[in-house]
């Protein structure tokens, strides 16, 4: 049966006024186009409660008591990976029989929802402290300093495949809390590996790494692509080169090569992909490539190059402008992985 529209308070008051003036329920119903029973219900309510306002409605009682709600909320807070089945069993042992949808609805009212756990680098205490130290030291650097940085990195773009996920219960803004993530470690492989760089002024070069990269290959990539990128981007004197702490990047021969080339390279905290804005540029590229649906490796490489060239310089500028927000987030999250 369709739900009828609720009468306005003004209409209900007029019905009571007409009743007090001596009108019958049938006459009042005809004037307002209402059933006699509807008019009668309003008048009876007024006689009983001396008001035409809506009264509190009890509704169906909750199947899970407030005490049990606290119990399951405490359980998922300690272990966000707890399944609905686990919670159903816990409540059943406590004498409360419920279904999985009831568990979902109850936790949702507590501000928790089931989400896929994010995969993030495995952080040890030493990594957390190094990340905090870096963020605090550079939080108040002038924005001009960040605009004079060339950010670089490598990424893997898959042609096929889907990473496995698991679900956790979390609040709206807690997706990167350590309890709600899946730690990952770096590893080789993948269908296509890319190296690229950019600055606040725009995109540098993008190349495909066709073989397993070692220190010698990495230095060759920098030799052939970094300086040309810096010239094309018209970087100011004293520009800074940023790359992460991958062993190829921190090898003694690579450090010596960078020193001889007079490149300024800042100290970089390990396990900190979120501190490098190029990660967001890679995400932008991957979204664009996925929309083209390449069917083979050759097409994948061609589309990567085409889509990279199409990314507006304003995207690069905005990524660098938001860098202080990134550092603030790291501090607010006590050194753990965050997003910006």
N, C-alpha and C positions, 0 to 999 in steps of 0.2 A: 504494500500500500504506500502511495506517495505521501511524503511528509507535508502537512499543511503549513502554510505561512503563519507565523505568530502574529497576533493582533498587536497593534501599537498600544502603548500605555494610554495615549489620548483617547483611543477608541474604547478601551476598557473603562475609563473614567466616565465617558459619555453614557455608556450602557448603565452604569450604576446611577448616574444622575437621572436618567429616564425612569429607572426602576423606582427611585425615591419620589419621582413626580407622579407615580401611580400607573405607569405604562405596564402592560403585560409582557411576558417574555416573548410571546408570539409576535406582538406588534413591534417590539424592539428588534427581533430577528429579521422581520420583513424590511424594516427601515435600513438596516446595515447589510442585508443580504447574507445573514448568518442562520445556522440551524438553531432551533429553540434550545437544544441541549447545550450548545456552546454558550448561549446567553445565560442559561441557568447555572452553568459551572462558574462563570465569572461572578454572578451575583452571590452564589453560595460561598465562594472564596472570600468575597468582600465581607459578608456577614460573619464569617468565622474569624478572619484575621484582620479585618478593618483596613485592608490594603488591596490594591490591584497589582502591586509589584510582583515580579517573579520570585518565588521562594526557593531556597536552596534545594537542590535535587540530590538525593543520596546516590543514585545509580547502583550498579552491581558492586558488591564488596570486593576488594582486592583479594586475589588468591594467595598472595605472598604478604605476610605480616610485615610491618615496619622493621621489626627485629631481624627477620630473615632477609629483607632487602639490604640491611646494613651488612649482613653476613656475606651475601654474594658480591656486594660492591667491594667489600674488603678483600675478598678472594681474588677478583680480577685486578684490583689495584696492585696486589702483591705479585700476581702472575697473569699478565694480560693475555697470555696464550691459552688460558683456560677455555675449554669448549662449552657450548651450551649443554651438551650431554653430561659433562662433568658436573655442571651446576644443577641439572635436573636430578642427578644421583645424590648430590650433597643434600639437596632439599628433601628428597625422598627419605634419606636416612634420618633427617631431622623431623620427619612426620608430615611433610607438605608435598603433595603430589601435583605437579604442574607440567606443562608442555614446553617445548623449546620456544615457540612463538611468545609465550608468556614471559620467558626469560628475556628475550630480545626487547619486548615492550617495557619491561621493568627497568632494565639497564638503560634503555634509551631515555626514560624519564629522569634518570640520574645523570644525564649528559654524556653517556657512553654509547658508542656504536661500534659495530664490527667492521674493521678495515684491514686491508692487506698490509702486512708489516713491510716497512721500507728496508731495502738492502743498503747498508752503509759500511764503510771501512771499520775494521776491528780496532777500537781505541784502547790502549793501555794507559794506566795513570800517567806515565811519562809523556804520552802523546797529548793527553788532556791539558797538562800543565804547560807544555810548549805552545799549544794553541792559544791558551789564555794569555800567556806572556806576549805572544806576537800581537794578538788583538789589542791588548792594553797599550803596548808600545806604539802602535800605529794608528790608534783610534783618532787622534787629533792631528794627524798629518794633513797639511794643506791639500785641497783637492787637486791643485796643480801637479803635485808629486805623482798622484795616481794617473794623471793624464799623460805622464811622460814614461809610462811603463809599457813594454811589449809583453803581453801574456801569451804563453805557449802551452802546448799539451798534445797528448795523443788520445785517440779514442777508437773504439771498435764499433763498426756498424754491421749488424747482422742482416743477412738477406732473408733467412727464415729462422724460426725458433721462438720459443716463448719461455721466459724464466718462470720457475715455480714460485708460488707465493704461500704465505700462511696468514691467517687472520688474527687480529688482536683486538681487545676492547680498550678504547682510549677516548679521552676527551677531545674536543675540537682542535685544539692547538698543540697537541702533544705527539704529533706523528713522528718526530725525530728524537723523542726521549729514548735512551738506550734500551729500556724494557720493551719498547714498541717497534724495534727495528731488527733486521736480520744482518749481523755482521758479515762482511765479505772481505776477501783478500784479493790482491791483484794477481792476475794470471794471464798467460799468453793465449794465443789462438784467436779465432774469430774469422769471419769471412772477409773482412776488409779492415785494414788498420790505416788510420790517417794521422798525419801531423799537421798542425796549423798554428797560426798566431794572429793576434790582433792587438789594437790599441784603442784608446778613446776616439782616435781619428778615423778608424775604419778597419777593414780586413787586411791581413797580410796574406802570405801565400798558404795554399793548402796542397799537400802532396800525399800520394798513397805510398805506404811503406810495404813493399812487396815481399820482403824477406824478413826473417826474424831479426829484430833490431838489436845491435850491440853498441858498445861505446864508439867504435870507429865509424859505424854507419850513422850514429847520432851526430857526431861531429861533422860528418860530411853533409848531413841535412842542414845543420846550422850554417855551415860555410856557404852552401849554395842558395839558401833561402832566407836566413835571418837578416843579413845585411841588406839584400835587395828589398826585403819587406820594410826595413827601417827607412830606406831611402824613399820608397814609394809612399810611405806614410808621412814623410817629412818630419821625422822625429827631431826634437831639439837636442843640442849638445848635452852629453851627460845622461842620455836616456838609460833606463834600467831594464834589464832582461829578467823575466821571471819564468822559472820552470820548477817542477816539484822535485822531491828527493828520490826519484827513481835511481837505482844503482847506475844506470847508464849516464844519468845526469850528474851524479856526484862522484863518478870515477876520477881517480887522480889525473889521468890523461885529459879528461874533459875539463876539469877545473883549471889545469895548466893551459889548455888551449884558450879557454875563456879569459884567463888572466893576460895572456899574450895579446889577445885581441882587444884588451882594455874594456871588456864588458863589465858593467856593474851588475852583480847578481846578489840579491838580498838573501839572508838566512831564511829558510822556509821550514815551518813545522811539518813533521811527517804526518801521513794519513790525513791530509787536509784538502781534499778535492773541492770542498765547499768554499774554501777561501780563494779559489781561483775562478774568476768570473768566466773563464773560457768554458767551464762546465755548462753554463747556461747557453752559451753559443752553440755547443755541441747538441744540446737538447733542441734548440731551434732548428739546427740542420737536420737532425734525425726526424723531426716532425715533418719537415718539408719533403724529405726523401721518401718517408713512408707514404705520403699522399700520392707520390708518383708511381708507387707499386712496381719497382724494378723486378724483372723476372730472371736476371742472371747477373753474374759478377761484373761483366763488362758494362752492362746497363747501370748497375749500382754505382760503379766508379764515375761514369759519365754524369749521372744525375747528381751525385755528391758535388762534383766540381761546378755544375751549372747552378745548383741551388745555393752553394756557398757564395758564388758571385752575385746572387740576387739579394742577399741579406743587406738591408740598408745600413748605412754608416750610423744612423741614429740609434739603431739597436746596440751597437758597440758603445756609443757614447753613454747611453742610459745604463748599461751594465756597469761601467766604470763609475758613473755618478752615484750608483746605489751601493758602492763598496763600503762606505762608512756604516751603512745599515747592516751589512754583512758582519762587520766586526762587532757592532753592538749586539747582534743576535748571538754571536759566539760567547760573548761575556755574559749575556742574560741566561744562556743555556749552560753556564759553568764549564765551558770548554768542549761540550759535546757537539756532535754534528747538528747543523741547523740548515735553514734555507733562507733565501732572501730574494 
